[in-house]
Amino acid sequence: MALSQIRRNEGEPVLTLSYLTLLRTTLFSFLSGLFLTVATALYYRFDSVTGTHCKVPNFLPTISAASRDVPSRLTWQLGILFHLPLAFLDVLLYHTYFSGRLAEMGKSTMAMNALNWSQSVLITAHRLSLLTLTLVTSAPEHYAVHEAGFILWMVTGFLHMLVFMWIQRVTASDGKGLKSMRRRVTFFLLLVGTFVVSIYLFWRHNTYCEPYIYSYYAGMEYLVVFSNIAFYYTLGDDFPDLKLVLMGSAHKLD
């Protein structure tokens, strides 16, 4: 594995965590937060979270509607904030990994290094826009900021996945790497498909005001989120044996 080791203040390890276990735990917290957000919103505020300007029956809220008020907003924010530290660690992890792989394979050109920096910047913007969506609700007085955050989240997410898969295609040299890349392509196509359907349902809801179309749109929004999660869950395929070691007040990646 072409991953540079980062060591400071060598000594006895205080805590050792499996990256794969940590990844599963944080993604589980994200999904649990989403489930509790929707469940509490439906239980406490069914009419308000499923109601729209169309005044037609619905049975599911969008994530934005569900997370607008407490207690649903708190479960959503806790789920997001808990997983963000590892999400930002992934930025450093993959930038270092791809740099090492490109150097190993003699492909560390200016263009490939620029692509590596691009994927790091894009995923950082993607995670920061998610933080914006989490902290700024879709209430009317904040809607413009919330909408901008959502657009940035989608655009940077799509662009990052494309650049990421391109770099992986260049650096993958074994069966495991190629299998991981195929899985990512599958989840990316699922994300694109569900997003396109969600746009159509959103347009149809606002144009025709048909019963339940808003709920179908909300369902597609959930699938967009699940596809995004599934894409990044495959990060565990690349580092199944990676350990995060806490050395006193410093960290070490092995």
DALINDA-V777980 format. One line per field, one symbol per residue. phi: phi as a letter, one per 20 degrees, with the letter a starting at -180 (. if undefined). A space follows every 10 residues. Layout:
phi = ???
This chain:
phi = .ecfedcblg rffebccfff ffffffffff ffffffffff fffecgffed ecffldfbcc efffffefcf egffffffff ffefgffffg ffgfffffgf fffgemdeef ffffffffff ffffffffff ffffedfegg fdffffffff ffffffffff fffgffffff efccffffff ffffffffff ffffffffff ffffffedle fmffffffgf ffffffffff geffgffecf dfdddedmdc ccdd
